[in-house]
Amino acid sequence: MILDHWVSVLTGKKNQRRQLPYEGKESFKWQRASENTEQRMGGKMPDIISVCDREADIYEYMHYKLDNRQRFVVRATQNRILVDGELLLFDSLAQTEVLGKYTIVVPQKGGRKKRKATLQVKRKKMTIQAPQRPGGRPEPVTMKALVGFQTATGLNIAEALYLQRLSAYCPVMLPNPCFS
């Protein structure tokens, strides 16, 4: 019985996904969408900011965006290893200086009532260690992070947003420039 379980773990879908090249995984859809957008938009690509959910928190996708000098926002799901310290991404951001506090209205949705939330906004430039891959470990990537924490409960609402090349764009709640 134990041997059967062990064998199924080694031959299971998760192990098979790890062995697939990035281009063969479903998560490659984010890069494919960026490539298609670049083909359609051509010279306007520097004006476009790709906004992605947690599914796009993929090292290879962010590396692609950085290599191609494309602006993007990805909501982080991975508490990544940082090259420059002992802390992981979320802990490092939690210790970062607060830039300001903003109150936003969270609209009613489903059975939840409309409410106000006060956020602390922080930013940090960081270098993220690349994950180990079957062919070895790629080079680390350096990018900027913006984070919003709900102050009333200390919950990390936005967790972390990876932001690259924001000199021309800032969310409404932040004064320009977000990053120097």
C-alpha positions as CSV (number, residue, x, y, z in Angstrom):
1,M,0.0,0.0,0.0
2,I,2.7,2.5,0.9
3,L,4.7,1.5,-2.1
4,D,1.7,2.1,-4.4
5,H,1.2,5.6,-2.9
6,W,4.9,6.4,-3.3
7,V,4.8,5.3,-7.0
8,S,1.7,7.4,-7.7
9,V,3.3,10.4,-6.2
10,L,6.4,10.0,-8.5
11,T,4.2,9.5,-11.6
12,G,1.4,11.9,-10.6
13,K,0.2,15.0,-12.5
14,K,2.1,17.4,-10.3
15,N,5.4,15.6,-11.0
16,Q,4.6,15.5,-14.7
17,R,3.9,19.2,-14.8
18,R,7.3,20.0,-13.2
19,Q,9.0,18.1,-16.0
20,L,7.2,20.0,-18.8
21,P,9.0,22.9,-20.3
22,Y,7.4,26.3,-19.6
23,E,6.1,26.6,-23.1
24,G,4.1,23.3,-22.7
25,K,2.3,24.4,-19.5
26,E,-1.1,26.0,-19.3
27,S,0.5,28.9,-17.4
28,F,2.3,29.9,-20.7
29,K,-1.0,31.5,-21.7
30,W,0.1,34.7,-20.0
31,Q,3.2,35.0,-22.2
32,R,1.3,34.0,-25.3
33,A,-1.3,36.7,-24.6
34,S,1.5,39.3,-24.2
35,E,3.1,38.2,-27.5
36,N,-0.2,38.4,-29.3
37,T,-0.8,41.9,-27.8
38,E,2.6,43.0,-28.9
39,Q,1.9,41.8,-32.5
40,R,-1.3,43.7,-32.6
41,M,-0.2,46.9,-30.8
42,G,3.4,47.2,-32.2
43,G,4.9,50.5,-31.3
44,K,2.1,51.2,-28.7
45,M,3.3,48.4,-26.4
46,P,5.3,50.8,-24.2
47,D,2.0,52.5,-23.3
48,I,0.3,49.2,-22.3
49,I,0.3,47.8,-18.7
50,S,-0.6,44.1,-18.4
51,V,-2.7,43.6,-15.3
52,C,-2.7,39.9,-14.2
53,D,-4.2,37.9,-11.4
54,R,-2.4,35.4,-9.2
55,E,-2.1,32.8,-11.9
56,A,0.5,35.0,-13.6
57,D,2.8,34.9,-10.6
58,I,5.2,32.8,-12.7
59,Y,8.9,33.4,-12.7
60,E,9.3,32.8,-16.5
61,Y,6.4,35.2,-17.3
62,M,7.9,38.0,-15.3
63,H,11.3,37.3,-16.8
64,Y,9.8,37.5,-20.3
65,K,8.1,40.9,-19.4
66,L,11.3,42.3,-18.0
67,D,13.4,41.1,-20.9
68,N,11.0,42.7,-23.4
69,R,10.7,45.9,-21.4
70,Q,7.0,45.5,-21.0
71,R,5.1,47.1,-18.1
72,F,3.1,44.8,-15.9
73,V,1.3,44.3,-12.6
74,V,1.0,40.7,-11.2
75,R,-0.8,40.0,-7.9
76,A,1.7,37.8,-6.0
77,T,0.8,34.4,-4.7
78,Q,4.3,33.0,-4.1
79,N,6.2,34.1,-1.0
80,R,9.4,34.2,-3.0
81,I,13.0,34.0,-1.8
82,L,14.9,37.3,-2.1
83,V,18.5,37.4,-3.1
84,D,19.5,40.3,-0.8
85,G,18.4,39.1,2.6
86,E,17.2,36.4,4.9
87,L,13.5,37.4,4.6
88,L,11.0,36.1,2.2
89,L,9.0,38.5,-0.1
90,F,6.0,39.1,2.1
91,D,8.0,39.5,5.3
92,S,10.4,41.9,3.6
93,L,7.5,44.0,2.3
94,A,5.8,44.0,5.8
95,Q,9.0,45.7,7.2
96,T,9.1,48.3,4.4
97,E,8.4,52.0,5.2
98,V,4.8,53.2,4.7
99,L,4.4,55.8,2.0
100,G,0.9,56.8,2.9
101,K,-2.5,55.7,4.0
102,Y,-5.5,55.7,1.7
103,T,-9.2,54.9,2.3
104,I,-11.0,53.1,-0.5
105,V,-14.5,52.0,-0.9
106,V,-14.9,48.2,-1.4
107,P,-18.2,47.8,-3.4
108,Q,-20.9,45.4,-2.4
109,K,-20.6,42.1,-4.1
110,G,-22.7,38.9,-3.7
111,G,-23.8,38.8,-0.1
112,R,-21.1,41.2,1.2
113,K,-22.0,44.7,2.2
114,K,-20.2,47.8,0.8
115,R,-17.5,48.9,3.2
116,K,-14.5,51.2,3.5
117,A,-11.0,49.9,3.9
118,T,-7.9,51.9,5.0
119,L,-4.7,50.8,3.3
120,Q,-1.1,51.4,4.0
121,V,0.9,51.6,0.8
122,K,4.6,50.6,0.5
123,R,7.1,50.1,-2.2
124,K,10.4,48.3,-2.6
125,K,13.0,47.4,-5.3
126,M,14.0,43.8,-4.9
127,T,15.8,40.9,-6.5
128,I,13.9,37.6,-6.6
129,Q,15.7,34.3,-6.7
130,A,14.7,32.1,-9.6
131,P,13.1,28.8,-8.7
132,Q,15.0,25.6,-9.4
133,R,14.0,24.1,-12.8
134,P,14.8,20.7,-14.4
135,G,17.5,22.4,-16.6
136,G,19.0,24.4,-13.6
137,R,18.3,27.6,-11.9
138,P,17.8,30.7,-14.1
139,E,19.2,34.1,-13.2
140,P,17.4,36.2,-10.5
141,V,15.3,39.1,-11.6
142,T,15.2,42.6,-10.2
143,M,11.9,44.5,-10.1
144,K,9.8,46.9,-8.0
145,A,7.0,45.9,-5.7
146,L,4.0,47.9,-4.5
147,V,2.0,46.5,-1.6
148,G,-1.3,47.6,0.1
149,F,-2.0,46.4,3.6
150,Q,-5.4,46.9,5.3
151,T,-4.5,48.7,8.5
152,A,-7.6,48.0,10.6
153,T,-6.9,44.3,10.9
154,G,-3.4,44.0,9.7
155,L,-4.5,41.8,6.8
156,N,-2.5,41.9,3.7
157,I,-5.2,42.7,1.1
158,A,-3.2,43.0,-2.0
159,E,-0.3,40.9,-0.8
160,A,2.2,42.2,-3.3
161,L,2.0,43.6,-6.8
162,Y,5.0,43.3,-9.0
163,L,5.4,46.5,-10.9
164,Q,8.0,47.2,-13.6
165,R,8.7,50.5,-15.3
166,L,6.1,52.6,-13.6
167,S,7.6,56.0,-14.3
168,A,4.6,57.0,-16.4
169,Y,1.9,55.2,-14.6
170,C,0.7,55.1,-11.0
171,P,-2.5,54.0,-9.5
172,V,-4.9,56.8,-8.6
173,M,-4.3,56.5,-4.9
174,L,-0.5,57.3,-5.3
175,P,1.2,60.6,-6.0
176,N,3.5,60.7,-9.0
177,P,6.1,59.5,-9.4
178,C,5.6,56.1,-7.6
179,F,9.2,55.1,-8.2
180,S,12.2,57.3,-8.7
